[in-house]
Amino acid sequence: MLARRNFLKVSLAAGGGMLLTAALPARAATLGGAGPDAVALNAYLRIAPDGAITITAKNPEVGQGVKMMLPMLIAEELDADWNAVRIEQADLDARYPGQVAGGSTATPLNWLPMRQVGAAARQMLIAAAAAQWGVLAGECETAPSQVLHRPTGRSLGYGALATQAAGMKVPDPKGLPLKNARDFRIIGKPTRNIEVPRIVTGQPIFGIDVTVPGMLYAVFQKCDVHGGKLVRSNAAEIAKLPGVKAAFEVKGGDNLRGLLDGVAVVADSWWQANRARQQLDITWDEGEVAGQSSRDFAATATRMAQGQPESILRRDGDVAAAFGKAARVVEAAYSYPFLSHTSLEPQNCTARVQDGQVEIWAPTQNPAPGAALVAATLGVPETAIRVHLIRAGGGFGRRLSNDYMVEAAWIAKVVGAPVKLLWTREDDMRHDFYRPAGFHFFKAGVDDKGRLTSFRDHFVTFSQGGAVAASAEMTATEYPARLVENLEFGISMMPLRAPTGPMRAPRSNGLGFAFQCFLDELAHAAGIDPVRFAQGILGAPRLLPDPPGPRQGPGFDTGRMRGVIDLVAEKSGWGRQSLPRGTGMGLAYYFSHLGYFAEVVKATVDEAGGIAVDQIWVAGDIGSQIINPLNAENQAQGAALDGIGQALGQGLTIADGRIVEGNFDSVLPLRMRQSPPVEVHFRVTDHPPTGLGEPALPPALPALANAVFAATGKRIRSLPLKDQDLSRTS
């Protein structure tokens, strides 16, 4: 348990005013208190004598809006005038543990602690005013950025009180009064992102924009077969080309997330460096994995599915007996491909290594492990590493790994000058940590009333080092587990060399497609409307607790899921629209990252098989409070469109151990002309607020695939849709 003096600390800010520091338990907001694994989160609040309020946003900003959200929580309980608030981005600092962007965790982990920071400062400002006026603190109240004493009509602005407030006793956070939601002025109000004007006018705020005095530009050529070893190169000849300052071989290790073998080229401009790189002649030892291919994976998965699973993840009831009693049994094989994160800003990092100190400017989602990796690779203490957190042009999980950071630092150390390393799009796609492919072999039975009575999935996935590859797993509680009396989940694995990792809504982005499409297939086989079929599976509103273990969460609430399904059905006019030939509507729903979402997609397929997504309806339940409705709507819209883009045109192919695709001519992001209207509705419920960056994505893919079926009668059991023949003559 944190002592009070360690929770909140206050001091005089430089130049006068108040500086408040808070060390906060990481999981207080979601688990009701700091557990044994709790870590500290820090928030800083500065109030200057002139009334300016500076709030430091500690977490990396990758487009999810956290740079606005965290300060809004503090400012609300501070009772600040939002127009007086200035926001600054923190660097990586030991005073800010938990500086990470991932897992949609910022809201649940900070909802209570950040509000306590603001509330503590507000109480100290009240105490300072009461002392000046010689009145009881309980007689005082606040209005935006000022303390009031209504009996005498006196008021003082926060700026005038800040220095005195810094000397006040720090209140116990447990006794801090927090605002009632009906009194919120900042939380719950649509608030425009302060950086939007800079973004749309092209001002330099991203990692790719960073410049420092004396900076050179670098590119780094690695083997396209992951982990391939350098045998020889013509680096010495490349070093003599015009504008090239250095070209040298790098001997790395075997950690695919660390420094690997390659050739670095450094020049006066990135254009010169990349032109020189194109003249490299390198011989690689590609190793044993050069023979791995997507075609072989698919064939192996089909063969493995004919036998028994290697292990049983879950077994309830007697599935085989239930199949024998079913009125209708359906079998289907579903698959989804490897995916690249394809953030619009490719990986980059600027680094300077001088006098044993390392300074890094990085658009990273996870700076602390990056700093540790750089320290270990360069052989310097972590205290010698300074990381500036730069806004990222998208992350989606890719920037949780920091290979680009250690490459830049290594190159900067060798050349003895500041270096900006910038990857090409081909680098980005061929050296990613991929969303793993997956293969599902389903069998399920329904009774004569259309009820789901039995369900089996043989999941063929990938292994690395004898364990399930990163983000390639499935849990024993995957829906519809716990809701079907007879159910079996089995798993078999194939070895994989290509690195995998989390991608927006890890695991759920693939599992959601396969399971929700198959459930739609079962609904139609049973002759039941998909909304009614879903309600039949969910049953009465109740909480299904998660089993004990390291991944134990709050459980699955069938009532909350029913609520968003009903809401999206109402808003979309489900079952009430008269649709023309070739147009269909599809439903999907999913629980991910503590958020409940249901989505309906309306799509039209023309005679040639071209797909137009006409509209998307999104219904979500992320708890009792939407902190910034404007950003929440944008996040839900972006997640749904991200899922639509993945479903329509994205997928990677492995051949000879390497990724075939390399740019946006073969991996197709959603174009603006393809983007439909996305109508977002939130169902407010009496539960703690949760995050939003990820849970709105998984239903979009199956909802589109189910809409295509409704429009054409053709089932989509593999992605992307661009590889499917949907023409009416086929």
C-alpha positions in Angstrom: 0.0 0.0 0.0 1.3 3.4 -0.9 1.9 5.8 2.0 0.2 9.1 1.7 3.4 11.1 1.3 4.4 8.8 -1.6 1.0 9.2 -3.3 1.0 13.0 -3.7 4.0 15.4 -3.5 3.9 19.1 -3.9 6.6 21.7 -4.4 7.2 25.1 -5.8 7.5 25.3 -9.5 10.4 27.2 -11.1 9.4 30.8 -11.2 6.8 30.4 -8.5 3.5 28.5 -8.5 2.5 25.0 -7.7 3.9 21.7 -8.9 2.0 18.5 -8.0 3.3 15.0 -8.5 1.3 11.9 -8.0 2.5 8.3 -7.7 -0.5 6.2 -8.3 -1.4 2.4 -8.3 -1.7 1.1 -11.8 -4.8 -1.0 -11.4 -6.8 1.0 -8.9 -9.5 1.9 -11.4 -10.4 -1.6 -12.6 -9.6 -3.9 -9.7 -10.6 -1.8 -6.8 -7.1 -1.3 -5.4 -3.4 -1.8 -5.9 -2.6 -5.5 -6.1 0.8 -7.0 -5.4 1.8 -6.4 -9.0 0.8 -2.8 -9.0 3.2 -0.3 -10.5 3.2 3.5 -10.1 1.7 6.0 -12.6 2.8 9.6 -12.3 0.9 12.7 -13.3 2.2 16.3 -13.1 0.2 19.5 -12.7 1.8 23.0 -12.8 -0.1 26.1 -11.9 1.8 29.4 -12.7 1.2 32.7 -10.9 -0.4 34.1 -14.0 -3.1 31.3 -13.9 -1.7 29.2 -16.7 -2.2 25.5 -16.0 0.2 23.0 -17.5 -0.8 19.3 -17.4 1.7 16.7 -18.5 0.4 13.8 -20.5 2.6 10.8 -19.7 1.5 8.2 -22.2 2.7 8.0 -25.8 0.3 9.5 -28.3 -0.3 7.4 -31.3 -3.6 8.8 -32.5 -5.8 7.4 -29.8 -6.3 10.8 -28.1 -4.6 10.0 -24.8 -2.8 13.3 -24.8 -6.1 15.0 -24.4 -7.9 12.4 -22.3 -5.6 12.2 -19.3 -5.4 16.0 -18.9 -9.2 16.2 -19.2 -9.5 13.9 -16.2 -7.2 16.0 -14.1 -8.6 19.3 -15.3 -12.2 18.2 -14.4 -11.5 17.5 -10.8 -9.2 20.5 -10.5 -12.2 22.6 -11.7 -9.9 24.3 -14.2 -10.8 26.7 -16.8 -10.1 24.5 -19.9 -9.1 27.6 -21.8 -6.2 28.1 -19.4 -4.9 24.6 -19.7 -1.8 23.8 -21.7 -0.8 20.2 -22.4 2.8 18.9 -22.8 4.1 15.5 -23.6 6.3 13.8 -21.1 9.6 12.2 -22.0 10.4 8.7 -20.7 11.0 9.2 -17.0 11.2 7.0 -14.0 8.7 9.2 -12.3 6.1 8.0 -14.9 6.0 4.2 -14.7 3.5 2.6 -17.1 4.3 4.8 -20.1 2.8 2.6 -22.7 0.1 2.9 -25.4 -1.6 -0.5 -25.9 -4.4 -2.7 -24.9 -7.0 0.1 -24.5 -5.8 0.4 -20.9 -5.4 4.2 -20.5 -9.0 4.8 -19.5 -9.5 2.0 -17.0 -6.1 2.5 -15.4 -6.3 6.2 -15.1 -10.0 7.0 -14.6 -9.8 7.3 -10.8 -6.1 8.1 -10.2 -5.9 11.1 -12.6 -9.1 12.5 -11.1 -7.6 12.2 -7.7 -4.6 14.3 -8.8 -6.9 17.1 -9.8 -9.1 16.8 -6.7 -6.0 17.0 -4.5 -4.8 20.2 -6.1 -8.3 21.7 -5.9 -8.4 21.0 -2.1 -5.0 22.5 -1.6 -6.0 25.7 -3.5 -9.2 25.9 -1.4 -7.1 25.5 1.8 -4.8 28.3 0.6 -7.7 30.6 0.0 -9.3 29.8 3.3 -6.1 30.6 5.1 -5.8 34.0 3.4 -9.4 34.9 4.2 -9.4 33.4 7.7 -12.4 31.3 7.0 -13.1 27.6 7.1 -12.2 25.6 4.0 -15.6 24.0 4.1 -17.2 27.4 3.5 -15.3 27.7 0.2 -16.0 26.3 -3.3 -14.6 26.6 -6.7 -15.6 27.9 -10.1 -13.5 27.5 -13.2 -9.9 28.3 -12.0 -10.9 30.3 -9.0 -11.9 29.8 -5.4 -15.0 31.5 -4.1 -16.3 32.4 -0.6 -19.9 33.2 -1.3 -20.8 34.5 2.2 -18.5 37.5 1.6 -18.4 37.6 -2.2 -14.7 37.1 -2.3 -12.8 35.2 -5.0 -9.2 34.4 -5.9 -7.8 32.9 -9.1 -5.7 29.8 -9.0 -2.7 31.7 -10.2 -2.8 34.0 -7.2 -3.1 31.0 -4.8 -0.6 28.6 -6.5 2.5 29.5 -4.5 0.7 29.4 -1.1 -1.1 26.2 -2.1 2.3 24.6 -2.6 2.9 24.8 1.1 -0.4 23.2 2.1 -0.8 19.7 3.5 -1.3 17.1 0.8 -4.7 15.5 1.3 -5.3 11.8 1.7 -6.6 10.6 -1.6 -9.0 8.2 0.1 -10.9 11.1 1.5 -10.9 13.3 -1.5 -14.4 14.3 -2.6 -14.8 13.7 -6.4 -17.4 15.3 -8.5 -20.7 13.8 -9.3 -21.0 13.1 -13.0 -23.9 15.5 -13.3 -21.5 18.3 -12.4 -18.9 17.5 -15.0 -17.9 20.5 -17.2 -15.0 18.9 -19.1 -15.5 15.1 -18.9 -18.3 14.1 -21.2 -18.1 17.3 -23.4 -17.0 17.0 -27.0 -13.5 18.5 -27.0 -11.4 19.1 -30.1 -7.9 17.7 -30.1 -5.5 20.6 -29.7 -3.1 19.1 -32.3 -5.6 18.8 -35.1 -4.7 22.2 -36.6 -1.0 21.2 -36.6 -1.7 17.9 -38.2 -3.9 19.1 -41.0 -1.5 21.9 -41.9 1.4 19.6 -42.1 3.5 21.0 -39.2 6.4 18.9 -38.0 5.1 16.9 -35.0 5.7 13.3 -36.0 8.8 11.2 -35.6 9.5 11.4 -39.3 9.7 15.2 -38.9 12.4 15.3 -36.2 15.6 17.2 -37.0 18.6 18.0 -34.8 21.8 20.0 -35.5 24.4 18.0 -37.5 22.0 15.2 -38.3 22.8 12.6 -41.0 20.3 10.2 -42.6 20.5 6.4 -42.5 18.9 3.3 -44.0 19.4 -0.2 -42.9 19.3 -3.3 -45.1 18.4 -6.6 -43.4 17.7 -10.0 -44.8 14.1 -10.4 -46.0 14.1 -13.9 -44.6 13.7 -13.1 -40.9 16.9 -13.7 -38.9 19.0 -14.3 -42.0 22.8 -13.9 -41.4 25.1 -11.6 -43.3 27.9 -13.5 -45.2 29.4 -10.7 -47.3 28.6 -7.3 -48.8 30.1 -4.5 -50.9 29.7 -2.0 -48.1 33.2 -0.6 -48.7 32.3 0.3 -52.3 29.0 1.9 -51.3 30.9 4.1 -48.8 32.6 5.8 -51.7 29.4 7.0 -53.5 28.6 10.7 -53.6 27.0 12.0 -50.4 27.6 8.8 -48.5 29.3 9.4 -45.2 29.5 5.8 -44.1 28.4 2.3 -45.1 29.3 -0.6 -42.9 28.2 -4.1 -41.9 26.4 -4.8 -38.7 26.6 -8.1 -36.9 23.6 -8.5 -34.7 22.1 -11.3 -32.7 19.2 -13.7 -32.9 16.5 -11.6 -31.2 14.2 -10.6 -33.9 13.1 -7.7 -31.8 16.7 -6.5 -31.4 19.6 -5.6 -33.5 20.0 -8.0 -36.5 22.6 -8.5 -39.1 22.6 -5.9 -41.9 24.3 -3.1 -43.8 23.9 0.5 -42.7 24.2 3.4 -45.2 24.6 6.9 -43.9 24.5 10.0 -46.0 23.8 13.8 -46.1 20.2 13.1 -47.2 17.8 10.3 -47.0 17.5 10.3 -50.8 21.3 9.8 -51.2 21.3 7.0 -48.6 18.5 5.1 -50.2 19.9 5.5 -53.7 23.2 4.1 -52.4 21.4 1.3 -50.7 19.9 0.2 -54.0 23.4 -0.6 -55.2 24.2 -3.0 -52.3 25.3 -6.5 -53.2 24.8 -8.8 -50.2 25.1 -12.5 -49.7 22.9 -13.9 -46.9 22.7 -17.2 -45.1 18.9 -17.6 -45.0 18.9 -20.6 -42.8 16.4 -23.4 -42.6 13.2 -21.3 -42.6 13.7 -20.1 -46.2 11.3 -22.9 -47.3 8.3 -21.8 -45.2 5.3 -20.6 -47.2 1.7 -19.7 -46.8 0.6 -22.4 -49.2 2.4 -25.0 -47.1 0.8 -23.6 -43.9 -2.7 -23.9 -45.4 -2.0 -27.5 -46.6 -0.5 -28.5 -43.3 -3.5 -27.0 -41.3 -6.0 -28.9 -43.5 -4.1 -32.1 -42.9 -3.8 -31.6 -39.1 -7.5 -30.9 -38.9 -8.3 -34.4 -40.1 -6.8 -35.8 -36.9 -7.3 -35.1 -33.3 -6.1 -31.8 -31.8 -2.7 -31.8 -30.1 -4.3 -30.4 -27.0 -7.8 -29.6 -25.6 -8.3 -26.1 -24.5 -11.8 -26.6 -23.2 -14.3 -29.4 -23.1 -17.9 -29.1 -21.8 -20.5 -31.8 -22.0 -20.4 -34.5 -24.7 -20.0 -32.8 -28.1 -20.0 -36.0 -30.2 -23.3 -37.3 -28.6 -24.9 -33.8 -29.1 -24.0 -33.9 -32.8 -25.8 -37.2 -33.1 -29.0 -35.6 -31.6 -28.9 -32.4 -33.6 -31.6 -31.5 -36.1 -28.9 -29.9 -38.3 -25.1 -30.1 -38.2 -22.9 -27.6 -40.0 -19.2 -27.9 -40.8 -17.0 -25.2 -42.2 -13.4 -24.2 -42.4 -12.4 -20.5 -41.9 -9.0 -18.9 -42.2 -7.5 -15.4 -42.1 -4.1 -14.3 -43.4 -1.0 -12.7 -41.9 -1.3 -8.9 -41.7 1.1 -6.0 -41.5 0.3 -3.1 -39.3 0.7 -0.7 -42.2 0.8 2.5 -40.1 1.1 5.4 -42.5 4.2 6.7 -40.9 6.9 4.0 -41.4 9.2 3.1 -38.6 11.8 5.8 -37.8 14.0 7.0 -35.0 16.5 9.8 -34.5 19.5 9.1 -32.1 22.6 10.8 -30.8 25.3 9.0 -28.9 27.9 11.3 -27.3 30.1 11.1 -24.3 28.5 7.9 -23.1 25.0 9.4 -23.2 22.3 8.4 -25.6 19.5 10.7 -26.7 16.6 9.3 -28.7 13.6 10.8 -30.4 11.2 8.0 -31.1 7.5 7.5 -32.0 7.3 4.5 -29.8 4.3 2.9 -28.0 6.5 1.3 -25.4 9.6 3.4 -24.6 10.9 1.8 -21.4 11.7 -1.6 -23.0 13.2 0.3 -25.9 15.5 2.2 -23.6 16.5 -1.1 -21.9 17.1 -2.7 -25.3 19.3 0.2 -26.4 21.2 0.1 -23.1 21.9 -3.6 -23.3 22.9 -3.5 -26.9 25.2 -0.5 -26.6 26.6 -1.6 -23.2 25.6 1.6 -21.3 23.5 1.9 -18.2 19.8 2.7 -18.6 20.4 5.9 -16.8 22.4 7.1 -19.8 19.4 6.8 -22.1 17.1 9.7 -22.6 14.0 9.1 -24.8 11.8 11.9 -26.1 8.3 10.6 -26.9 7.3 11.9 -30.3 3.7 11.6 -31.7 3.4 8.6 -33.9 1.6 8.4 -37.3 -0.2 5.3 -36.2 1.0 2.4 -34.2 -1.7 -0.3 -33.9 0.8 -2.4 -31.8 3.7 -2.3 -34.2 5.5 0.3 -32.1 5.3 -1.8 -29.0 8.5 -3.4 -30.4 11.5 -1.1 -30.7 13.9 -2.7 -33.2 14.1 0.6 -35.2 15.2 2.4 -32.0 18.2 0.1 -31.3 19.2 0.3 -35.0 19.3 4.1 -35.0 21.2 4.2 -31.7 23.8 1.6 -33.0 24.3 3.5 -36.3 24.6 6.8 -34.5 27.3 5.3 -32.2 29.3 4.0 -35.1 29.3 7.2 -37.1 29.7 9.5 -34.1 27.0 11.9 -35.3 23.2 12.3 -34.8 21.4 10.0 -37.2 17.8 9.8 -38.4 16.9 6.2 -39.4 13.9 6.0 -41.7 12.5 2.8 -43.1 10.9 2.4 -46.5 7.4 1.0 -46.9 9.0 -2.2 -48.0 11.1 -2.3 -44.9 8.0 -1.7 -42.8 6.0 -4.6 -44.4 8.8 -7.1 -44.7 10.2 -6.6 -41.2 7.0 -6.3 -39.1 5.7 -8.3 -36.2 2.7 -9.7 -38.0 -0.8 -10.4 -37.0 -0.6 -14.2 -37.3 -2.7 -16.2 -39.7 -5.1 -18.7 -38.3 -7.2 -21.8 -39.4 -10.4 -22.8 -37.8 -12.3 -26.0 -38.5 -15.7 -25.7 -37.1 -18.6 -28.1 -36.5 -21.8 -27.2 -34.7 -25.3 -28.5 -34.2 -28.7 -26.9 -33.8 -31.9 -28.5 -32.5 -35.4 -28.4 -34.2 -36.1 -25.1 -32.6 -33.0 -23.5 -34.0 -31.1 -23.4 -30.7 -27.3 -24.0 -30.7 -26.7 -27.2 -28.8 -23.2 -28.2 -29.7 -20.0 -26.5 -30.9 -16.5 -27.6 -31.8 -13.5 -25.7 -33.1 -10.2 -27.3 -34.1 -7.9 -24.3 -34.2 -4.6 -24.7 -36.1 -2.2 -21.9 -35.2 1.5 -21.3 -34.9 4.3 -22.0 -32.4 7.6 -20.4 -31.7 10.1 -21.9 -29.3 7.7 -24.6 -28.3 4.9 -22.2 -27.2 2.1 -20.5 -29.0 3.4 -17.6 -31.1 2.7 -14.1 -29.9 -0.9 -13.1 -30.5 -1.7 -16.5 -32.0 -3.4 -18.0 -29.0 -7.1 -18.5 -28.1 -8.5 -18.5 -24.6 -10.9 -21.1 -23.2 -13.5 -18.4 -22.7 -13.8 -17.5 -26.4 -17.4 -16.8 -27.3 -19.7 -18.9 -27.4 -17.9 -20.8 -24.6 -19.9 -20.9 -21.3 -23.1 -20.5 -23.3 -23.3 -23.8 -25.1 -23.8 -27.0 -23.1 -21.7 -29.2 -25.3 -18.5 -27.4 -26.5 -14.9 -28.4 -27.4 -11.9 -26.2 -28.3 -8.9 -28.1 -29.6 -5.6 -26.6 -30.7 -2.8 -27.9 -33.0 0.3 -25.9 -33.9 2.8 -25.4 -36.8 6.3 -24.0 -36.3 6.8 -20.4 -37.6 9.9 -18.3 -38.0 8.4 -15.0 -39.0 7.9 -12.8 -35.9 4.3 -12.1 -34.7 2.9 -9.7 -32.3 -0.1 -7.7 -31.1 -2.1 -5.8 -33.7 -5.1 -3.6 -32.9 -7.5 -5.9 -30.9 -4.9 -8.7 -30.7 -6.3 -12.2 -31.3 -9.8 -10.8 -31.5 -9.2 -9.2 -34.9 -8.9 -12.7 -36.4 -11.0 -14.8 -34.0 -13.9 -12.4 -34.3 -14.0 -12.9 -38.1 -14.0 -16.7 -37.9 -16.4 -17.2 -35.0 -18.9 -14.5 -35.9 -19.1 -15.6 -39.5 -19.7 -19.2 -38.5 -22.4 -18.2 -36.0 -24.1 -16.2 -38.8 -23.8 -19.4 -41.0 -25.5 -21.4 -38.2 -28.3 -18.8 -37.8 -29.2 -19.1 -41.5 -28.9 -22.9 -41.4 -31.3 -22.9 -38.5 -33.7 -20.6 -40.3 -33.4 -18.0 -37.5 -32.8 -14.3 -37.9 -29.2 -13.6 -36.7 -30.3 -11.1 -34.1 -32.7 -13.6 -32.6 -30.1 -16.3 -32.9 -27.6 -14.2 -30.9 -30.2 -13.4 -28.3 -31.0 -17.1 -28.0 -27.3 -17.9 -27.3 -26.8 -15.1 -24.8 -30.0 -16.0 -22.8 -31.0 -14.0 -19.8 -28.8 -11.1 -18.6 -26.1 -12.4 -16.2 -22.4 -12.2 -15.5 -20.2 -15.2 -16.5 -17.1 -14.9 -14.3 -13.7 -15.6 -15.8 -11.8 -18.6 -14.4 -9.0 -17.7 -11.9 -5.6 -17.1 -13.4 -3.2 -14.5 -14.6 -5.6 -13.4 -17.3 -8.7 -13.2 -15.1 -10.9 -10.3 -16.0 -14.3 -9.0 -15.0 -16.1 -11.8 -16.9 -18.6 -11.6 -19.7 -21.9 -9.9 -19.2 -24.6 -11.3 -21.4 -27.0 -8.4 -20.7 -24.5 -5.8 -21.9 -23.9 -7.7 -25.1 -27.7 -8.1 -25.6 -28.0 -4.4 -25.0 -25.6 -3.4 -27.8 -27.1 -5.9 -30.2 -30.6 -4.5 -29.6 -29.3 -1.0 -30.0 -27.5 -1.6 -33.3 -30.5 -3.5 -34.6 -32.8 -0.5 -33.8 -30.5 2.1 -35.2 -29.8 0.2 -38.4 -33.4 -0.7 -39.1 -32.5 -4.3 -39.0 -35.2 -6.4 -40.6 -37.2 -3.3 -41.6 -35.2 -2.1 -44.6 -36.3 -3.1 -48.1 -33.0 -3.8 -49.9 -32.4 -3.9 -53.7 -30.9 -6.9 -55.4 -27.2 -7.3 -54.7 -27.4 -5.4 -51.3 -27.3 -7.1 -48.0 -26.9 -6.3 -44.3 -24.7 -8.3 -41.9 -24.5 -8.3 -38.1 -21.6 -9.2 -35.8 -20.9 -8.6 -32.2 -17.8 -9.1 -30.0 -16.4 -8.5 -26.4 -12.9 -7.3 -26.5 -10.7 -5.2 -24.2 -13.6 -4.7 -21.8 -15.8 -3.2 -24.4 -19.0 -4.6 -25.8 -19.7 -3.8 -29.5 -22.2 -4.8 -32.1 -22.1 -3.6 -35.7 -24.2 -3.8 -38.8 -22.8 -3.3 -42.2 -24.8 -2.7 -45.4 -22.9 -3.5 -48.6 -23.7 -3.8 -52.3 -22.0 -6.3 -54.6 -22.3 -5.5 -58.3 -22.5 -8.0 -61.1 -18.7 -8.1 -61.6 -18.2 -8.8 -57.9 -17.1 -5.3 -56.8 -18.0 -4.5 -53.2 -19.2 -1.1 -52.1 -19.7 -0.6 -48.3 -22.8 1.6 -48.1 -23.0 2.2 -44.3 -21.9 1.0 -40.9 -23.8 1.2 -37.7 -21.8 0.8 -34.4 -23.3 0.3 -30.9 -20.9 0.2 -28.0 -20.9 -0.2 -24.2 -17.8 1.1 -22.6 -19.3 1.9 -19.2 -20.7 4.8 -17.4 -18.9 7.7 -18.9 -17.6 8.8 -22.3 -14.7 11.1 -21.4 -14.5 12.9 -24.7 -17.5 12.0 -27.0 -15.9 13.6 -30.0 -12.8 11.5 -29.7 -14.8 8.4 -28.8 -16.9 8.7 -31.9 -13.7 9.1 -34.0 -12.1 6.1 -32.4 -15.1 3.9 -33.0 -15.4 5.1 -36.6 -11.6 4.6 -37.2 -11.7 1.1 -35.7 -14.6 0.1 -37.8 -13.1 1.5 -41.0 -9.7 -0.2 -40.1 -11.5 -3.5 -39.9 -13.3 -2.9 -43.2 -10.0 -2.1 -44.8 -8.4 -5.3 -43.5 -11.3 -7.4 -44.7 -11.4 -5.8 -48.2 -7.8 -5.7 -49.3 -5.2 -6.6 -46.8 -3.2 -9.9 -46.4 0.4 -11.0 -46.6 1.8 -14.0 -48.3 4.9 -15.9 -47.2 7.0 -17.6 -49.9 10.5 -19.0 -49.5 10.5 -17.7 -46.0 9.9 -14.0 -46.9 7.0 -11.7 -47.3 6.0 -11.3 -50.9 4.1 -8.0 -50.7 5.9 -4.8 -50.0 3.8 -1.8 -50.7 0.3 -0.3 -51.0 -0.1 -1.6 -54.5 -0.6 -5.2 -53.2 -1.7 -4.6 -49.6 -4.6 -2.2 -50.0 -5.5 0.2 -47.2 -9.0 1.6 -47.3 -9.2 4.6 -49.7 -11.3 7.6 -48.9 -13.6 6.9 -51.8 -14.3 3.5 -50.2 -15.1 4.8 -46.7 -18.8 4.7 -45.9 -20.7 6.8 -43.3 -20.2 5.3 -39.8 -23.0 6.0 -37.3 -21.9 5.5 -33.7 -24.1 5.0 -30.7 -23.0 4.4 -27.1 -25.1 2.6 -24.5 -24.2 4.1 -21.1 -24.3 1.5 -18.3 -23.4 1.5 -14.6 -19.9 0.0 -15.0 -16.4 1.5 -14.8 -15.3 3.4 -18.0 -13.1 1.3 -20.3 -11.0 2.0 -23.3 -11.9 2.4 -26.9 -8.9 2.1 -29.3 -9.5 -1.6 -30.0 -12.9 -3.1 -29.1 -14.8 -1.5 -32.0 -12.6 -3.3 -34.6 -13.4 -7.0 -34.4 -17.1 -6.9 -35.4 -16.5 -4.9 -38.5 -14.8 -7.7 -40.5 -17.5 -10.4 -39.9 -20.3 -7.9 -40.3 -19.0 -7.1 -43.8 -18.5 -10.7 -44.7 -22.0 -11.5 -43.4 -23.4 -8.6 -45.5 -21.7 -10.0 -48.6 -23.4 -13.3 -48.0 -26.8 -11.6 -47.6 -26.2 -9.8 -50.9 -24.9 -12.7 -52.9 -25.6 -16.0 -51.1 -21.9 -16.7 -51.1 -20.2 -17.5 -47.8 -16.9 -15.7 -47.1 -14.7 -18.1 -45.2 -11.3 -16.6 -45.9 -9.9 -13.1 -46.3 -9.2 -10.7 -47.9 -12.3 -10.2 -50.0 -10.3 -8.9 -53.0 -9.2 -12.5 -53.5 -12.8 -13.8 -53.6 -14.8 -14.3 -56.9 -18.2 -12.7 -56.1 -19.3 -12.1 -59.7 -22.9 -13.2 -60.3 -21.8 -15.4 -63.2 -19.4 -17.4 -61.1 
